[in-house]
Amino acid sequence: MRLQRMPQRPPIPSEASEQRAIVKWLSYHPVLRDYFMHITNEGKRSPVTGRHLLQLGLKPGASDLFIYYPTKAYHGLFLEVKRNKKYTPSEMKTDSWIAQEKFIETVKKVGFWGEFCYGFECGMTIIENYLLT
């Protein structure tokens, strides 16, 4: 008797691979290819390095990508990239997640659009909707 293996689900892409896919798509976009940037805000740091970076303007919770192409309604789009998975309430209560939510709330108050995207498809949809505003 031969045991059948259950088909395995493909692994959930990492946040970095989702962001790379968005950046690759943006780099070919006919309108936005010259109007986006990554905000280097991730990573663990020593207290000394963290303090130094804060003095240089690092903002806790700053979004991963910034599209600095204005529309009729907004000055630009801040996009926080997450993996395309279901997040637990405890994952969404971490200090970094809360800082990211606060950052997005802050930029929205002064005329920017800010969103969390969950994977490449979600990010692409948000960006396309942004361009229609």
Secondary structure, DSSP 8 states (H G I E B T S, - for coil): --------------HHHHHHHHHHHHHH-TTTTTSEEE----S---HHHHHHHHHTT--TT--SEEE----SS-S-EEEEEE-SS---TTGGGSHHHHHHHHHHHHHHHTT-EEEEEESHHHHHHHHHHHHT-
